[in-house]
């Protein structure tokens, strides 16, 4: 994981802990956009974290999509 995507994921984690779920989603999305398909573990973490944010915002379809993406990435590894 590059320092930038790692930093963005950490900022997402901090926003999540503060209950700022949309901000966390935005940071996780930025991190995902910087990662490549070869960075499977990091992609899985970001999708999983973003999925939980969507659940907390009652956006269940988006949560399912991200959980599925995370699972698909994990099975590639």
Residue, then its C-alpha position, 0 to 999 in steps of 0.5 A: x500500500x502506498x503511503x498516500x492510500x494508507x494515510x487515506x484509509x487511516x483518515x477514514x478510520x478516524x472519521x469512522x470512530x468519530x461517527x463521520x460516516x460519509x467522510x469515512x466513505x469519501x476517504x476509503x473511496x479515495x484510497x480504493x481509487x489509488x490502489x491496484x488490483x494487485x493490492x488485494x489485502x488493502x482493497x479488501x480492507x477498504x471495501x469492508x470498512x466502507x461497507x460498514x459505513x454504509x450500514x451505519x447510514x442505512x444504505x444497505x444496497x451499497x453495503x452489500x455491493x462493497x461487501x461482495x467486492x471485498x469478498x471477491x478480492x479476498x478470494x483472488x488472493 
